Amino acid sequence: SLTFTNDPNTGLFSNGADSLGFATAGLDRMVIASSGNLGIGTSSPGARLAVAGAGLFGYTGTQSLSTGTSLAISGNLGIGTSSPGVALEVSGGGAFNGALAVTGGLTVNGTGRLQSGASIGGLFSAAAIPANGLIVSGNLGIGTSSPTFALQVAGTTNLNGAVTLSSTLAVTGTTTLTSGLQLADGSAAAPSLTFTNDPNTGLFSNGAD
């Protein structure tokens, strides 16, 4: 109904009772419904802001989204907070029902729970994530932020179950075994139970019994 002399298919129109529509190039682009809801790409917004299609926030100039991307944000995104200090900061509980890919650091200040498998590190980025497990590329530290071994635990550890080692186990503190300890047979040249500074001296199985 309200248009321009040199652009008759762009302007304002009535999108229904108590509803205002905005058109460009003869197509319905945006609507303010009678409820006060604003719809972009949809003529029946069900929330205060409803957007049908992909979106870019915080970008300047001409930008385009890659195939399969629905939303791109330049800057930090805060959910439950108005002052996010990282790319994504969530204040409160959060649940991800699906895959979560993180290419930088991930910090959890509070309780975290994984209900399925997880893959950490670039080495396994193309590998299938285990259905109920964890694969880690690099060193894993528990109780320490600077692990120098594939698995480094600072503090007391309680293992209820069998532990299989295919390489060397180094113990720098006291270890208590409440069950049996099984060692590989070893040999005189490479004993199964040995010492850090004397690896060719120790215990080995010299035959059955």
C-alpha positions as CSV (number, residue, x, y, z in Angstrom):
1,S,0.0,0.0,0.0
2,L,2.9,2.4,0.8
3,T,5.5,2.2,-1.9
4,F,7.9,4.3,-4.0
5,T,7.5,5.9,-7.4
6,N,10.5,4.1,-8.9
7,D,10.2,1.0,-6.8
8,P,6.6,-0.1,-6.7
9,N,7.2,-3.6,-5.3
10,T,9.0,-2.5,-2.2
11,G,7.1,-1.0,0.8
12,L,4.6,-1.5,3.5
13,F,1.3,-3.5,3.4
14,S,-1.3,-5.0,5.7
15,N,-0.4,-8.6,6.5
16,G,-3.7,-9.3,8.2
17,A,-5.8,-7.8,10.9
18,D,-3.6,-5.6,13.2
19,S,-0.5,-6.9,11.4
20,L,2.1,-4.9,9.4
21,G,4.2,-6.4,6.6
22,F,7.4,-5.2,4.9
23,A,8.2,-6.2,1.3
24,T,11.2,-5.9,-1.0
25,A,11.3,-7.0,-4.6
26,G,7.6,-8.1,-4.3
27,L,8.3,-10.6,-1.5
28,D,7.2,-10.7,2.1
29,R,10.4,-10.0,4.1
30,M,9.4,-9.0,7.6
31,V,6.2,-8.7,9.6
32,I,5.1,-7.2,12.9
33,A,2.2,-9.4,14.0
34,S,-0.8,-8.3,16.1
35,S,0.8,-9.9,19.1
36,G,3.8,-7.6,18.8
37,N,6.1,-10.4,17.7
38,L,8.6,-9.6,14.9
39,G,9.1,-12.1,12.2
40,I,12.0,-12.1,9.7
41,G,11.5,-14.6,6.9
42,T,8.3,-15.8,8.4
43,S,4.8,-14.3,8.4
44,S,3.7,-16.0,11.6
45,P,6.2,-15.3,14.4
46,G,5.6,-17.3,17.5
47,A,8.0,-15.5,19.7
48,R,9.0,-11.9,20.3
49,L,11.7,-12.4,17.6
50,A,11.4,-15.2,15.1
51,V,14.0,-15.5,12.3
52,A,13.6,-18.1,9.5
53,G,17.0,-18.6,7.9
54,A,20.7,-18.1,8.7
55,G,22.0,-15.1,10.6
56,L,25.1,-13.0,11.0
57,F,25.7,-10.9,14.1
58,G,28.5,-8.4,14.7
59,Y,30.0,-8.5,11.2
60,T,30.6,-5.5,9.0
61,G,30.8,-5.3,5.2
62,T,29.7,-8.1,2.9
63,Q,29.7,-11.5,4.6
64,S,28.3,-14.8,3.7
65,L,27.8,-18.0,5.6
66,S,29.3,-21.3,4.5
67,T,27.0,-24.2,3.6
68,G,25.4,-25.8,6.6
69,T,26.0,-22.8,9.0
70,S,22.9,-21.2,10.5
71,L,24.4,-18.6,12.8
72,A,27.7,-16.8,13.0
73,I,28.7,-14.3,15.7
74,S,31.6,-11.9,15.7
75,G,32.6,-11.4,19.3
76,N,31.7,-13.1,22.6
77,L,28.3,-14.7,23.2
78,G,26.8,-14.6,26.7
79,I,23.9,-16.9,27.7
80,G,22.6,-15.9,31.2
81,T,25.3,-13.1,31.4
82,S,25.6,-9.7,29.8
83,S,29.4,-9.6,30.1
84,P,30.9,-12.7,28.5
85,G,34.7,-12.8,28.7
86,V,35.2,-15.6,26.2
87,A,33.7,-16.7,22.9
88,L,30.9,-18.6,24.6
89,E,30.1,-18.1,28.3
90,V,27.1,-19.8,29.9
91,S,25.9,-18.7,33.3
92,G,23.8,-21.5,34.7
93,G,23.1,-25.0,33.7
94,G,23.6,-26.1,30.1
95,A,22.8,-29.2,28.1
96,F,24.1,-30.2,24.6
97,N,21.9,-32.9,22.9
98,G,24.3,-33.7,20.1
99,A,27.9,-33.2,19.1
100,L,30.0,-30.4,20.6
101,A,33.1,-29.4,18.7
102,V,35.7,-27.1,20.4
103,T,38.8,-26.0,18.5
104,G,40.2,-24.0,21.4
105,G,40.2,-24.2,25.1
106,L,37.2,-25.3,27.1
107,T,36.8,-24.3,30.8
108,V,34.1,-25.6,33.0
109,N,33.7,-23.7,36.3
110,G,31.3,-26.0,38.0
111,T,29.9,-29.4,37.4
112,G,30.3,-31.0,34.0
113,R,28.8,-34.2,32.7
114,L,29.1,-36.2,29.5
115,Q,26.4,-38.6,28.7
116,S,28.1,-40.1,25.7
117,G,31.6,-40.2,24.3
118,A,34.1,-37.4,23.8
119,S,37.2,-36.8,21.6
120,I,39.8,-34.3,22.8
121,G,42.8,-33.1,20.7
122,G,43.4,-32.6,17.0
123,L,45.0,-36.0,16.4
124,F,41.6,-37.7,16.6
125,S,39.5,-34.9,15.1
126,A,38.6,-37.1,12.2
127,A,38.1,-40.3,14.2
128,A,34.7,-41.6,15.3
129,I,33.8,-40.5,18.8
130,P,33.3,-43.5,21.1
131,A,29.7,-44.2,22.1
132,N,30.6,-44.2,25.8
133,G,34.2,-43.3,26.4
134,L,37.0,-40.8,26.0
135,I,39.9,-40.5,23.6
136,V,42.6,-37.9,24.2
137,S,45.3,-36.6,21.9
138,G,48.2,-35.5,24.1
139,N,48.8,-35.8,27.8
140,L,46.0,-36.0,30.3
141,G,46.5,-34.5,33.8
142,I,44.2,-35.2,36.8
143,G,45.0,-32.8,39.6
144,T,47.7,-31.1,37.6
145,S,47.6,-28.6,34.8
146,S,51.0,-29.5,33.4
147,P,51.1,-33.3,32.7
148,T,54.3,-34.6,31.2
149,F,53.1,-38.1,30.6
150,A,50.2,-39.6,28.7
151,L,48.4,-39.9,32.1
152,Q,49.6,-38.0,35.1
153,V,47.7,-38.1,38.4
154,A,48.6,-35.8,41.3
155,G,47.0,-37.1,44.5
156,T,45.7,-40.4,45.7
157,T,44.2,-42.7,43.2
158,N,41.9,-45.6,43.8
159,L,41.4,-48.1,41.0
160,N,38.7,-50.7,41.5
161,G,39.3,-53.1,38.6
162,A,42.0,-54.5,36.5
163,V,44.8,-52.3,35.0
164,T,46.6,-53.4,31.9
165,L,50.0,-51.8,31.1
166,S,51.7,-52.4,27.8
167,S,54.7,-50.3,28.7
168,T,56.5,-48.9,31.8
169,L,54.8,-47.9,35.0
170,A,56.7,-45.3,37.0
171,V,55.7,-44.8,40.7
172,T,57.2,-41.9,42.6
173,G,55.3,-42.3,45.8
174,T,53.8,-45.1,48.0
175,T,51.6,-47.6,46.3
176,T,49.2,-50.0,48.2
177,L,47.8,-53.1,46.4
178,T,44.7,-54.6,47.9
179,S,44.7,-57.4,45.3
180,G,47.2,-59.2,43.1
181,L,49.8,-57.8,40.8
182,Q,50.5,-59.5,37.5
183,L,53.7,-58.8,35.6
184,A,54.9,-59.8,32.2
185,D,57.4,-62.7,32.3
186,G,60.3,-60.5,31.3
187,S,63.8,-61.9,30.9
188,A,67.3,-61.5,32.4
189,A,68.1,-58.7,30.0
190,A,64.7,-57.0,30.5
191,P,63.3,-57.8,33.9
192,S,59.6,-57.2,34.6
193,L,60.1,-55.4,37.9
194,T,63.1,-53.1,37.9
195,F,64.5,-49.8,39.1
196,T,64.5,-46.3,37.5
197,N,68.3,-46.0,37.5
198,D,69.1,-49.7,37.0
199,P,66.7,-51.0,34.4
200,N,68.5,-54.3,33.8
201,T,68.4,-55.4,37.4
202,G,65.2,-56.8,38.9
203,L,62.7,-59.7,38.9
204,F,61.5,-61.8,36.0
205,S,59.9,-65.2,35.5
206,N,62.5,-67.9,34.8
207,G,59.8,-70.4,33.8
208,A,56.5,-71.9,34.9
209,D,56.3,-72.0,38.7
